[in-house]
Amino acid sequence: MEYKDIEKVNSEIKPMDIKGKSYSPVSERILAFRKLNPNGRILTEIIDKTENDVTMKATILDNDLKELATGYASETKKGLVNSISMLENCETSAIGRALGFCGFGIDNGIASGQDMEKLEQFKLKNKKEEIYTNMFISYEEAIKIVKLCINDLCRKQGIVVSDLSTIINKELWSTLEELNLQQLRRLEGELVQINNTKHKWHEELYNKNSKIKNVVPENQEVIYKSSSYLFGKEALKQAGEDELLKSKIIDSYIELGTDLTKVIE
């Protein structure tokens, strides 16, 4: 097995795109390895395992059973996938790294597509959204809050969600589920104006849901708990008994156009 052989099978790998970069899935690295080493072996062993974490080693042997490389990986029992398949997921990662050290699918580094996906999920899970100076909620919670607000607006404006999804796909080349926090908040700002007869989406979206009878009348202000209002309320909650801090938070949000002293049902 020469470098030119590895180079050839690498050119046939079908990469996966993550954040605009191409990474080789472990399955493609295995396929590339098998093309050159149909009688080779991929050995895995558990180095350490507890109820909540596992460390594994993968060893790659060529057709002559000569050791080419080893790779290690660790996983913890967190998240949907690892709560069910921690061991299997760890084994896949170890194999991917070992094959990477052999030279299979490493145009963008040793990390496989699966590794990069896990990294992006970790970053997202630990990302924070600042709701006031040095006050934060998780990015996932912020996304959840804005989506709840959007659902509320859909009900108040009589919007069919599938129609909204069609518009999002047409204008942003994306889906409602894939929108980031900034995009969702901009969408919320658009939806609160849908009942305005001059809005660009009025004819397509406003009062189209036949299951909703009581929608906000045309050109009337829509009263609802906005994401800004809910973020502010959370900031007040985090302020605890500090009345001076609460006052500063209220003033700050008023400057942004949100009155936290207003009771919205």
C-alpha positions in Angstrom: 0.0 0.0 0.0 1.7 3.2 -1.2 0.8 6.9 -0.7 -0.6 7.1 -4.3 -3.0 4.3 -3.5 -4.3 6.2 -0.4 -4.5 9.4 -2.4 -6.7 7.6 -5.0 -9.2 6.1 -2.5 -9.3 9.5 -0.7 -10.4 11.1 -3.9 -13.4 8.8 -4.0 -14.6 9.6 -0.4 -18.0 11.3 -0.2 -17.5 14.1 2.4 -20.1 15.6 4.7 -20.3 19.4 5.0 -20.1 21.0 8.4 -19.9 24.8 8.8 -18.8 25.1 5.1 -15.9 22.6 5.5 -15.8 19.0 4.2 -15.1 16.2 6.6 -14.9 12.5 5.9 -17.5 10.3 7.7 -16.1 7.2 9.5 -18.1 5.0 7.2 -16.3 6.5 4.2 -12.9 6.0 5.8 -13.7 2.4 6.5 -14.7 1.9 2.9 -11.5 3.5 1.6 -9.5 1.2 3.9 -11.3 -1.9 2.7 -10.7 -1.0 -1.0 -6.9 -1.3 -0.3 -7.0 -3.8 2.5 -9.9 -6.3 1.9 -8.2 -8.8 4.2 -7.1 -6.2 6.8 -8.5 -6.0 10.3 -10.0 -3.3 12.5 -9.7 -4.2 16.1 -11.3 -2.4 19.0 -11.0 -2.8 22.8 -12.4 -1.1 25.8 -9.6 0.6 27.8 -11.9 1.9 30.6 -15.6 1.8 31.2 -17.9 3.0 34.0 -21.7 3.6 34.0 -21.2 7.1 32.7 -18.1 7.1 30.5 -16.0 4.9 28.3 -12.6 5.0 26.6 -11.8 2.8 23.6 -8.8 2.0 21.4 -8.9 1.0 17.8 -6.1 -0.7 16.0 -5.7 -0.9 12.2 -4.0 -3.9 10.5 -3.2 -4.2 6.8 -3.6 -7.2 4.6 -0.5 -8.7 6.0 -1.8 -8.1 9.6 0.9 -5.4 10.1 -0.2 -2.7 12.5 -0.6 0.6 10.7 -2.0 2.9 13.5 -4.0 3.1 16.7 -6.6 5.7 17.8 -8.3 6.5 21.1 -11.7 8.1 21.9 -13.7 8.8 25.0 -17.4 9.4 25.4 -19.7 10.3 28.3 -23.3 9.3 28.8 -24.8 12.6 27.9 -27.2 13.6 25.2 -29.8 11.5 23.3 -27.3 9.4 21.3 -24.9 8.6 24.1 -27.6 7.8 26.6 -28.5 4.9 24.3 -25.3 4.1 22.4 -22.4 5.5 24.3 -20.2 2.4 23.7 -21.0 2.2 20.0 -20.5 5.9 19.4 -17.1 5.7 21.2 -16.0 2.8 19.1 -16.9 4.6 15.9 -14.9 7.7 17.0 -11.8 5.5 17.9 -11.9 3.8 14.5 -12.3 7.1 12.7 -9.2 8.5 14.4 -7.1 5.4 13.8 -8.0 5.4 10.1 -7.2 9.1 10.0 -3.7 8.3 11.3 -3.4 5.8 8.5 -4.0 8.7 6.1 -7.6 7.9 5.1 -9.9 10.9 4.8 -7.7 13.6 6.4 -7.9 16.5 4.0 -9.3 18.7 6.8 -7.6 17.0 9.7 -7.8 13.8 11.7 -11.3 14.6 13.1 -14.1 12.8 11.2 -17.4 14.2 10.2 -19.0 12.6 13.3 -16.4 14.2 15.5 -17.1 17.6 14.1 -20.8 17.1 14.5 -20.3 16.3 18.1 -18.1 19.4 18.5 -20.8 21.6 17.0 -23.5 20.1 19.2 -21.2 20.7 22.3 -20.6 24.3 21.3 -24.4 24.9 20.8 -25.2 23.2 24.1 -22.8 25.4 26.0 -23.5 28.6 24.1 -25.0 31.5 26.1 -27.3 34.4 25.3 -26.8 37.6 27.3 -30.1 39.0 28.5 -28.6 41.8 30.6 -25.0 42.8 31.5 -23.4 39.6 32.9 -26.7 37.8 32.9 -27.2 34.8 30.6 -29.5 32.0 29.6 -28.5 29.1 27.5 -28.7 29.5 23.7 -31.0 26.5 23.5 -33.4 28.1 26.0 -33.3 31.4 24.1 -34.2 29.5 20.9 -37.1 27.8 22.7 -38.4 31.1 24.0 -38.4 32.8 20.6 -40.1 29.8 19.0 -42.8 29.8 21.6 -43.4 33.5 20.8 -43.6 32.7 17.1 -46.1 30.0 17.7 -48.2 32.5 19.8 -48.1 35.0 16.9 -49.1 32.3 14.4 -52.2 31.7 16.6 -53.0 35.4 17.1 -52.5 36.2 13.4 -54.2 33.1 12.0 -51.0 31.9 10.2 -50.7 28.4 8.8 -47.3 27.2 9.9 -46.7 25.2 6.6 -47.3 28.4 4.6 -44.8 30.3 6.8 -42.3 27.5 6.3 -42.8 27.8 2.5 -42.0 31.5 2.7 -38.9 31.0 4.9 -37.6 28.4 2.4 -38.2 30.7 -0.5 -36.6 33.8 1.0 -33.8 32.3 3.2 -33.2 28.9 1.5 -33.7 27.3 5.0 -36.3 25.7 7.2 -38.0 27.1 10.3 -36.1 24.5 12.4 -32.7 25.5 11.0 -33.0 29.2 11.7 -30.6 30.6 14.2 -31.5 32.9 17.1 -30.9 36.1 15.3 -33.0 34.9 12.3 -35.8 33.8 14.6 -35.9 37.1 16.4 -36.1 38.9 13.0 -38.9 36.5 12.0 -40.8 37.3 15.2 -40.5 41.1 14.3 -42.0 40.4 10.9 -44.9 38.2 12.2 -46.0 40.8 14.7 -46.8 43.0 11.7 -48.5 40.5 9.5 -52.0 41.9 10.2 -50.8 45.3 8.8 -52.3 45.4 5.3 -49.1 46.9 3.9 -46.9 44.1 5.1 -45.2 42.1 2.3 -46.6 38.8 3.7 -50.1 40.0 4.6 -51.9 38.5 1.7 -50.0 35.2 1.9 -50.2 34.6 5.6 -52.7 36.7 7.6 -55.9 35.0 8.7 -55.4 31.9 6.5 -55.9 29.3 9.2 -59.5 28.3 9.1 -59.2 26.6 12.5 -58.5 29.9 14.2 -61.6 32.1 14.5 -60.4 35.0 16.7 -57.4 36.7 15.1 -56.1 40.2 15.8 -58.0 42.6 13.5 -56.1 44.2 10.6 -53.9 47.1 11.5 -54.4 46.6 15.2 -51.5 46.3 17.7 -50.8 42.7 18.6 -50.5 42.2 22.3 -48.4 39.2 23.3 -45.4 38.2 25.5 -42.5 39.0 23.1 -39.1 37.3 23.4 -37.7 40.6 24.6 -40.3 40.7 27.4 -39.6 37.1 28.4 -35.8 37.7 28.4 -36.3 40.8 30.5 -38.5 38.9 33.0 -35.8 36.2 33.3 -33.2 39.0 34.0 -35.4 40.3 36.8 -35.7 36.9 38.2 -32.0 36.5 38.2 -31.6 39.8 39.9 -33.4 38.3 43.0 -33.9 40.8 45.8 -31.6 43.5 44.4 -34.1 46.3 43.8 -31.5 48.7 42.4 -30.4 46.1 39.8 -34.0 45.4 39.0 -34.6 49.1 38.4 -31.6 49.2 36.0 -32.8 46.2 34.1 -36.3 47.8 33.7 -34.8 51.1 32.5 -32.5 49.2 30.1 -35.4 47.3 28.5 -37.6 50.4 28.3 -34.8 52.0 26.2 -35.1 49.0 23.9 -38.9 49.4 23.7 -40.0 46.8 26.1 -41.9 47.7 29.3 -41.3 45.0 31.9 -43.7 46.6 34.4 -46.6 45.9 32.0 -48.6 42.8 32.9 -49.4 40.8 29.7 -51.9 38.0 29.9 
